[in-house]
Amino acid sequence: MVKKRIVFGSLWLLMFCTGNFLLAASEKELAPEAFAQHVNLALRRTAHGLLLAQGDSTSAIAPVQNPQEGVFTIQLEKAFEYDRIPQLLQESLTLHHISEAYDVAVLNCNTKEIALGYTFLDLAEPEGVPCNGRIQESGCYVLQISFQKATPTKADTGAVWAGALGILLAGAGALVWYRGRQKTPEQPESDKHLISFGQTTFNPAEQTLVVAGMPHALTYREAKLLRLFALHPNQLLERDFILKSVWEDEGISVGRSVDVFVSRLRKLLQHDSTLRIASVHGVGYRLEVAA
């Protein structure tokens, strides 16, 4: 009886979510002015991060240009590391709630020729983005991001309704499957979300950590911070990104909090010789996982 209530409750929730899906789909895209402003801020943050990585915290950042619809550029006159752009740019776009597909090109200021570049799909490739690790000649460059943003049409509206119908049909199919399936043992829910790195196993749902065979209970904030590090192994995370991801969603944003909680995690992980949370002065932290 309880399971039946859960199933019908889930179907009701599915219908509710479908309604929200239709509403959200019609309002998904930012207004052009707001979108441009968000991209502007994301590009400026990226340029700022590239300068900081070179130890430059004083040079002026050039204004962002919008030469044509969906295309934004910023001039980089100082030396920078191309390899830092993919992660830094994606972090900046995420912070400013931009999820559209995009292409990136690094252009020579004088010839306007493409020196380096990649598409957002390359971020998921095991070998990383094209041109990663290649020697970059010094000089003036323009960082250009082009969004693959289609204009909504009647066909798009039809696709939205088709998607909603698909959700409802999937729900009905799930109900039929539930009624006709045989009982099979299920994997415990807590085991489905384990994250393993080094000699450590982390369960975000249960807020538990096992380091070299030693169990530990984590606080909510410790678990949230460790999950962020675990999802970005060997990647430098800026303090601003950490604050926004772990604290700002609840209206709390205290810079000192990052240092305190990183110190706690270091003590918990100290018995795993393959792990180390390294600090980069003035920039942020990186969870280093030995190969």
PAROBA-260502 format. One record per residue (C-alpha): x, y, z; residue in three letters. Coordinates in steps of 0.25 Angstrom, whole numbers, plus 5000, padded with zeros to 4 digits. Layout:
N
XYZALA...
***
This chain:
291
500050005000MET501150095004VAL501950064991LYS500650094983LYS500450234989ARG501950264986ILE501750224971VAL500450304970PHE501050424977GLY502250414968SER501350424956LEU500650544962TRP501950604964LEU502350574949LEU501050644944MET501450764953PHE502850764948CYS502350754933THR501550884935GLY502750954941ASN503550894929PHE502650964919LEU502651094927LEU504151094928ALA504351054914ALA503651184909SER504551264918GLU505851194918LYS506651294910GLU507151414916LEU506651544909ALA507751594899PRO508251714908GLU508351624920ALA509051514913PHE510051614907ALA510251664921GLN510551524927HIS511451494916VAL512251624918ASN512451594933LEU512851454930ALA513851494920LEU514451604929ARG514551494940ARG515251404931THR516251514927ALA516451554941HIS516751404945GLY517751394933LEU518551514938LEU518551464953LEU519151334948ALA520351414943GLN520451494956GLY519851624950ASP518751684959SER518851824954THR518751834939SER517451894933ALA516551794926ILE516051834912ALA514551854910PRO513751744904VAL513251764890GLN512051704883ASN512351714868PRO511151634864GLN509951554870GLU510451444879GLY511951474877VAL512751544888PHE514251584889THR515251634899ILE516651674896GLN517851614903LEU519051694902GLU519851634913LYS520451494914ALA519451374917PHE519351224918GLU518451174907TYR518351044915ASP517651114927ARG516551174918ILE515551054916PRO515351024931GLN515351174935LEU514451214924LEU513451104927GLN513451134942GLU513151284939SER512051244929LEU511451154940THR511551254951LEU510751354942HIS509651244938HIS510051234924ILE509851094918SER509751114903GLU510751034894ALA511951114889TYR513251124881ASP514551184886VAL515551244877ALA516851324880VAL517151424869LEU518451494866ASN518151644868CYS518751684855ASN518451584845THR517151534851LYS517551394848GLU517151284858ILE518351234866ALA517651144876LEU516251094879GLY515250994883TYR513750964884THR513050944897PHE512850794894LEU514350774895ASP514250794910LEU513750654911ALA514850594903GLU515850504911PRO517050574904GLU516450714907GLY516350824897VAL517050844884PRO518450914884CYS518550884899ASN520050894903GLY520450954890ARG521551064890ILE520851204889GLN521651324882GLU521651444890SER520851564885GLY519451624885CYS518251534884TYR516751544884VAL515951444892LEU514651414884GLN513451334889ILE512251304879SER510951254884PHE510251144876GLN508951214880LYS507751184870ALA506551274870THR505251214875PRO504251164864THR502951104864LYS503650974862ALA504350994875ASP503051014882THR502550884876GLY503850814881ALA503450874895VAL502150814895TRP502650684889ALA503650674901GLY502550694911ALA501750584904LEU502950494905GLY503050524920ILE501650484922LEU501750354914LEU503050324921ALA502250334934GLY501150244929ALA502150144925GLY502850144938ALA501450114945LEU501249994936VAL502649944938TRP502449964953TYR501149874953ARG501749764944GLY503149754949ARG503649644958GLN504349684971LYS505849694970THR506849734980PRO507249874979GLU508549944982GLN508450024995PRO508250174991GLU509450214999SER510350124991ASP509950194978LYS510650324980HIS512050284986LEU513250364981ILE514550294981SER515950364980PHE517250324985GLY517050224997GLN515850305001THR514350274999THR513350395001PHE511850375002ASN511150515000PRO509750465003ALA510150415016GLU511250515019GLN512250405022THR513650395019LEU514650275019VAL516050305019VAL517050185018ALA516050105025GLY515750205036MET514250255036PRO513850405039HIS512550475040ALA512550615032LEU511750735035THR510850785024TYR511750895020ARG513050805020GLU512250705011ALA511850815001LYS513350865000LEU513950724999LEU512950684988ARG513350814980LEU514850774981PHE514550624978ALA513750664965LEU514950754961HIS516250674964PRO517550734961ASN516850864957GLN517150994963LEU515851054968LEU515751204971GLU515351254985ARG514151334978ASP513651204971PHE513751124984ILE513051234992LEU511851234981LYS511751084980SER511851054995VAL511351175003TRP510651274995GLU509351194991ASP508951215006GLU509251355007GLY510651335014ILE511951385007SER513051395017VAL514451385011GLY515051335024ARG514151215024SER514851155012VAL516151145020ASP515551095032VAL514850975025PHE516050945016VAL516850935029SER515750835034ARG515850755022LEU517350745022ARG517350685035LYS516250585031LEU517050545019LEU518450545025GLN518550395026HIS518350375011ASP519750395005SER519150404991THR518350534994LEU518750674997ARG517950804997ILE518950904992ALA518751054993SER519151154982VAL519351294989HIS518351394985GLY517651304976VAL517051174982GLY517151034985TYR517450904978ARG517150754982LEU518350684977GLU518150534975VAL519450454972ALA519350364959ALA
***
